[in-house]
Amino acid sequence: MTKPGAGEWREPETVDDLLALAQINAVLVAYCQGVDRRDWDQVLSCYHEDAYESHGQYVGGPTGFVDWLRTNHEHVVSSMHVLSNVTIKLSATHPGFARAESYCLSNKTVASTKADTFFSSVGTDDVLRRTVAVRYIDTLQERPGVGWRILRRDVAFEWVRREPNEHYFPLTDAMDNSRRDEGDLWFSPLAIPGNDA
């Protein structure tokens, strides 16, 4: 992979360019939300059908990647992907292509350490709290009918950390606790004054 040249990228110049940046950012966020809510159709919609995913423990196409995620998340009680430092560059030499770099902290609670992809060798049934720091390096392409989607994602790992479960405050039923399905507050009706629904 060659280093991007100084003339390879261009600054946004038009309203369409600004819309492209917003649409690309929406794809990056939709991926994280889809994984965290276990909405696998949403995750798949972030990729072109012929996309390539290099995710450390998985390398291949998007359909296989989503199947891999679905299996690995069966034991994930809580998942929160936090994006920051998102840089998006439009290609100056290939119209309809862009590069995005996104910093991500993936925070997970796994019901059993043995079920985790990183710490399964520990071999215990204890609850696992762990954080993975990565950067998503994406090539995105805009195509007719589907818009901007990920064509290639490479995940650059920074570090992986495990934390003692006793460091976390136990949540109670009196709180609005996050859920990983359509019972989550995100899916509740819009709170409009005068609307009792």
C-alpha positions in Angstrom: 0.0 0.0 0.0 1.6 3.2 -1.1 1.7 6.4 1.0 -1.0 8.9 -0.1 0.6 11.6 -2.2 0.1 15.3 -1.4 -1.8 15.8 -4.7 -4.1 12.8 -4.1 -6.6 14.5 -1.9 -8.7 17.7 -2.4 -10.5 20.0 -0.1 -14.3 20.2 -0.3 -15.3 23.0 -2.7 -19.1 22.6 -3.3 -22.2 21.9 -1.4 -22.2 18.4 -2.9 -18.7 17.9 -1.4 -20.0 18.9 2.0 -22.9 16.5 1.6 -20.5 13.7 0.7 -18.5 14.3 3.9 -21.8 14.2 5.9 -23.0 11.0 4.2 -19.6 9.3 4.7 -19.6 10.2 8.4 -23.2 8.9 8.7 -22.0 5.5 7.3 -19.1 5.4 9.9 -21.6 6.1 12.7 -24.2 3.7 11.4 -21.7 0.8 11.4 -21.0 1.4 15.1 -24.7 1.8 16.1 -25.6 -1.3 14.1 -23.0 -3.4 15.9 -23.9 -2.0 19.3 -27.7 -2.6 18.8 -27.0 -6.0 17.0 -28.8 -4.6 13.9 -26.9 -6.8 11.4 -28.8 -5.6 8.4 -27.7 -2.0 9.2 -24.1 -3.1 9.6 -24.2 -4.9 6.2 -25.8 -1.8 4.6 -22.6 0.2 5.4 -20.6 -2.0 2.9 -20.7 -2.5 -0.9 -21.4 -6.1 -1.8 -17.9 -6.6 -3.1 -16.2 -4.9 -0.1 -13.1 -6.2 1.7 -12.8 -6.3 5.5 -9.5 -6.8 7.3 -10.5 -7.0 11.0 -7.6 -8.8 12.6 -9.4 -12.0 13.5 -11.5 -11.9 10.3 -10.5 -11.2 6.8 -12.9 -11.4 3.9 -16.2 -10.1 2.5 -18.9 -8.2 4.3 -21.5 -11.0 4.5 -19.0 -13.4 6.1 -17.9 -10.5 8.4 -21.4 -9.9 9.6 -21.9 -13.6 10.3 -18.7 -13.6 12.3 -19.8 -10.6 14.3 -23.2 -12.2 14.9 -21.6 -15.3 16.4 -19.1 -13.4 18.5 -21.7 -11.0 19.9 -24.0 -13.8 21.2 -22.2 -13.5 24.6 -21.6 -9.7 24.5 -23.9 -8.1 27.1 -22.9 -4.5 26.4 -21.2 -3.0 23.4 -20.3 0.6 22.8 -18.1 1.8 19.9 -17.0 5.4 20.4 -15.7 7.2 17.3 -13.4 10.2 17.5 -10.8 12.1 15.4 -12.6 11.3 12.2 -10.7 12.5 9.1 -12.3 12.3 5.7 -10.4 13.0 2.4 -12.0 13.2 -1.0 -9.9 11.8 -3.8 -8.6 14.4 -6.3 -7.6 11.7 -8.8 -10.6 9.2 -8.6 -14.0 10.9 -8.4 -16.5 9.1 -6.2 -13.8 7.8 -3.9 -12.7 8.9 -0.4 -10.4 7.8 2.5 -11.5 8.0 6.1 -9.5 7.5 9.3 -11.6 7.0 12.5 -10.2 6.5 16.0 -12.5 4.0 17.8 -12.7 2.7 21.4 -14.7 -0.5 21.5 -15.9 -1.1 25.1 -17.5 -4.5 25.8 -18.9 -6.5 28.6 -18.8 -10.3 27.8 -20.8 -12.7 29.8 -17.9 -15.2 30.0 -14.2 -14.6 29.5 -14.1 -18.0 27.7 -16.4 -16.6 25.0 -14.3 -13.6 24.2 -12.2 -13.5 21.0 -9.2 -11.9 22.7 -9.2 -13.5 26.2 -10.7 -16.9 25.7 -7.3 -18.5 26.6 -7.8 -17.3 30.1 -10.4 -20.0 30.4 -12.7 -18.7 33.1 -16.5 -18.1 33.3 -16.0 -14.7 34.9 -17.6 -11.6 33.4 -15.1 -9.8 31.2 -14.8 -6.0 30.8 -12.5 -5.0 28.0 -11.6 -2.2 25.7 -10.0 -2.3 22.3 -8.4 0.8 20.8 -8.2 0.8 17.0 -8.2 3.0 14.0 -10.5 2.3 11.1 -8.8 3.0 7.7 -11.6 3.0 5.1 -11.8 3.4 1.4 -15.3 4.5 0.5 -17.0 4.7 -2.9 -20.1 6.4 -4.0 -22.2 4.3 -6.4 -25.5 5.0 -8.1 -28.6 3.8 -6.2 -26.7 3.1 -2.9 -24.6 6.2 -2.3 -21.4 6.1 -0.2 -20.4 2.8 1.3 -17.3 1.1 2.6 -15.3 -0.6 -0.2 -12.4 -1.6 2.0 -11.8 -1.4 5.8 -8.5 -2.1 7.4 -8.4 -2.1 11.2 -5.1 -0.9 12.8 -4.9 -2.1 16.4 -3.4 0.2 19.1 -4.0 -1.8 22.3 -6.3 -4.2 24.1 -7.1 -3.8 27.8 -8.9 -6.0 30.3 -10.4 -4.5 33.5 -11.6 -6.1 36.8 -15.4 -6.4 36.9 -15.4 -5.1 40.5 -14.4 -1.7 39.3 -17.8 -1.3 37.7 -20.9 0.0 39.5 -23.8 -2.6 39.2 -26.8 -1.1 37.3 -30.2 -1.5 38.8 -33.7 -2.0 37.2 -34.6 1.5 38.4 -32.3 2.9 35.7 -33.0 3.1 32.0 -30.5 0.4 31.0 -29.1 0.1 27.6 -30.3 -2.8 25.5 -28.9 -4.5 22.4 -32.2 -5.0 20.6 -35.4 -3.1 19.6 -36.3 -2.8 23.3 -33.7 -0.1 23.6 -34.7 3.5 24.2 -33.5 4.5 20.7 -36.4 2.6 19.2 -39.0 4.2 21.4 -41.6 6.6 19.9 -40.6 10.2 19.5 -41.5 12.3 22.6 -43.7 15.0 21.1 -45.7 17.2 23.6 -49.3 16.2 23.5 -48.6 12.9 22.0 -49.5 10.1 24.5 -48.2 7.3 22.3 
